[in-house]
Amino acid sequence: MNAQAKSGRELTGRMVLAWLVGFFLVVATVNGVFIYAGVKSWPGLVSEHSYEEGLAYNRTLAAVRANAAMGWSARLDYRDGQALLVLTDRDGRAIDGMQVEAVFTRPLGQTAEIAVALPARGGGRYSAAVALPLAGQWEMAVTVDGARDRFQATERLIVK
């Protein structure tokens, strides 16, 4: 059976051309919609000062080595509107009496940073109430300052 006998219409070159052009128009339209949505939802900007941060990379590496040499351990968490840091030394003893600041940022998007001081609660625990405006992924970066020591830790969190 040929194509004409099945449908009652003859398959011509113009018909094949129309189907082919129509198919590629649909593909191009869908691609255009996806490109528009991608560009509008994320600008691609990770840092406002990427050049300066690149130049400071050696200082960043030195800070990471200093953190590791201290042997401190940090557990960061966010639950029920509370930011929590549990800080211990290399032997598992609680570290108290430090000044702690936490900064919350979104890995993607242009939400402003939220900085909050975490007061000591005893037993190496530091916590404070923090109202995060959106659910999803957040990065919690803490800076711990003492009389002689400075420690930094970062954790990616899922806020529900």
C-alpha positions in Angstrom: 0.0 0.0 0.0 1.3 3.4 -0.8 0.8 6.7 1.0 -1.9 7.9 -1.4 -4.1 4.9 -0.9 -4.0 5.1 2.9 -4.9 8.7 3.4 -6.5 9.6 0.2 -4.0 12.4 -0.4 -0.8 12.3 -2.4 2.5 13.0 -0.6 4.2 15.8 -2.5 7.5 17.5 -2.2 5.9 20.7 -1.0 4.1 18.7 1.8 7.4 17.2 3.0 9.0 20.6 2.9 6.2 22.1 5.0 6.5 19.4 7.6 10.2 19.8 7.7 10.1 23.6 8.1 7.3 23.3 10.7 9.3 20.8 12.7 12.4 23.0 12.8 10.2 26.1 13.7 8.8 24.2 16.7 12.3 23.2 17.8 13.6 26.8 17.4 10.6 28.2 19.4 11.1 25.8 22.2 14.8 26.5 22.3 14.0 30.3 22.4 11.7 29.8 25.3 14.3 27.8 27.3 17.0 30.4 26.5 14.8 33.2 27.7 13.8 31.4 30.9 17.5 30.5 31.6 18.7 34.1 31.2 15.9 35.6 33.2 16.1 33.2 36.1 19.9 33.4 36.7 22.2 36.2 35.5 25.3 34.1 35.7 27.1 36.4 38.1 28.7 34.6 41.0 30.7 37.4 42.4 30.8 41.2 42.0 34.6 41.2 42.6 35.9 38.0 40.9 39.2 39.6 39.8 40.1 40.8 43.3 39.1 37.4 44.7 41.3 35.7 42.2 44.3 37.8 43.2 43.6 37.0 46.9 43.5 33.2 46.3 46.8 32.6 48.0 45.5 34.3 51.2 42.5 32.1 51.0 44.7 29.0 50.8 46.7 30.2 53.8 43.5 30.7 55.8 42.4 27.2 55.0 45.7 25.8 56.1 45.5 27.8 59.4 42.0 26.4 60.0 43.2 22.9 59.5 46.2 23.4 61.8 44.0 24.5 64.6 42.2 21.2 64.6 38.8 22.8 65.5 35.6 21.2 64.4 32.4 23.1 63.6 28.9 21.7 63.1 26.6 24.3 61.5 22.8 23.9 61.3 19.6 25.8 60.7 16.3 24.5 62.1 13.0 26.1 63.1 14.3 29.7 62.5 17.5 29.1 64.6 21.1 29.2 63.4 23.3 26.9 65.4 27.1 26.4 65.6 28.7 23.7 67.8 32.4 24.3 68.2 34.9 21.8 69.5 38.7 21.4 69.6 40.7 18.5 68.2 40.1 16.5 71.4 36.3 17.1 71.3 36.2 19.7 74.1 33.8 22.5 73.7 35.2 25.9 72.8 33.4 28.8 74.6 34.0 32.5 74.9 34.4 33.4 71.2 32.8 36.1 69.1 30.8 34.4 66.3 29.2 35.9 63.3 27.1 34.0 60.7 26.4 35.2 57.2 23.7 33.5 55.1 23.8 33.8 51.3 22.0 32.1 48.5 24.3 30.1 46.2 22.3 31.3 43.2 20.3 34.4 42.8 20.6 37.9 44.0 19.2 37.7 47.6 21.0 40.1 50.0 23.3 38.6 52.6 21.9 38.1 56.1 24.5 38.6 58.9 23.8 37.8 62.5 25.9 37.5 65.7 25.6 34.1 67.4 26.0 34.6 71.2 27.5 31.8 73.3 25.0 29.4 74.9 27.5 27.3 76.8 29.0 23.9 75.9 30.5 25.2 72.7 27.1 26.1 71.4 26.3 29.4 69.7 22.9 30.2 68.4 20.5 33.0 67.4 17.1 33.4 65.7 17.4 34.1 62.0 14.4 34.7 59.6 15.4 33.5 56.1 13.0 34.9 53.5 13.0 32.0 51.1 13.1 28.2 51.3 15.8 26.3 49.4 19.5 26.2 49.4 21.5 28.6 51.6 25.1 28.9 52.5 25.9 29.5 56.1 29.4 30.9 56.7 30.6 31.5 60.2 33.6 33.5 61.4 34.8 32.7 65.0 37.1 35.3 66.6 38.9 34.8 69.8 41.8 36.6 71.6 44.4 34.9 69.4 42.5 32.7 67.0 40.3 33.2 63.9 38.4 30.2 62.5 36.0 30.0 59.6 33.6 27.3 58.5 31.0 27.1 55.7 28.1 24.7 55.2 25.4 24.5 52.5 22.0 24.0 54.1 18.5 23.2 52.8 15.8 25.4 54.4 12.3 24.1 54.2 
